[in-house]
Amino acid sequence: MTNVEILGRRGMLSPQIQEASKKFLGREISTVELRLMPYIDYLMKNDQRIDPRKCNQEDREVLRLLRSEGHIEGGASGLSITREYYDFIQEILWLGYVCIVWDREH
């Protein structure tokens, strides 16, 4: 791994994350929004219901924004998200939690 580029620290915003966010959402995301994405991903792969006890006021504000932008619907009674937003979350999780080191040769 001699030709390695460090993309960022796990769970932290990076230029790559902000670039992907601007491309899909038309705006940058906050650290709160970034850290909410693994929870949304988990919910969609499991019971698809938000537990209000696990969301603080900042999380609720992000969820309100996502609803207003048309990316999600519902919440505690049942959450649904668009396929495009689901794919976007997967890209952000890759950039922010999985691929924090990049081998430029591959």
Secondary structure, 3 states (H helix, E strand, C coil): CCCEEECCCCCCCCHHHHHHHHHHHCCCCCHHHHHHHHHHHHHHHCCCCCCHHHCCHHHHHHHHHHHHCCCEEEECCEEEECHHHHHHHHHHHHHHHHCCEEECCC
